[in-house]
Amino acid sequence: MDEKTFSNYLRIVGWSLKKAKIDHKLYDEKETFVCTIKIAHGKNTKSEIVAMSVQKTAREFKERGLVWPPKKK
């Protein structure tokens, strides 16, 4: 999944993605740490969220009773 789409989904529910040293950290609307997210990128390719990280995010949404991918209200 491309990074822009993933960020838009997180913005809908109020979650945020912050850069760490190697990977990114995902925080919920209360600024509580949820999980780490890996972003794959190369010289001439666009940044994409690794499939395993998308699955982790979907699992966290399901545990909190949210729908993945979120829909605009």
Stockholm file with secondary structure:
# STOCKHOLM 1.0

chainA/1-73         MDEKTFSNYLRIVGWSLKKAKIDHKLYDEKETFVCTIKIAHGKNTKSEIVAMSVQKTAREFKERGLVWPPKKK
#=GR chainA/1-73 SS CBHHHHHHHHHHHTCEEEECSSSEEEECTTCCEEEEECEECCSSSCCEECHHHHHHHHHHHHHTTCCSSCCCC
#=GC SS_cons        CBHHHHHHHHHHHTCEEEECSSSEEEECTTCCEEEEECEECCSSSCCEECHHHHHHHHHHHHHTTCCSSCCCC
//
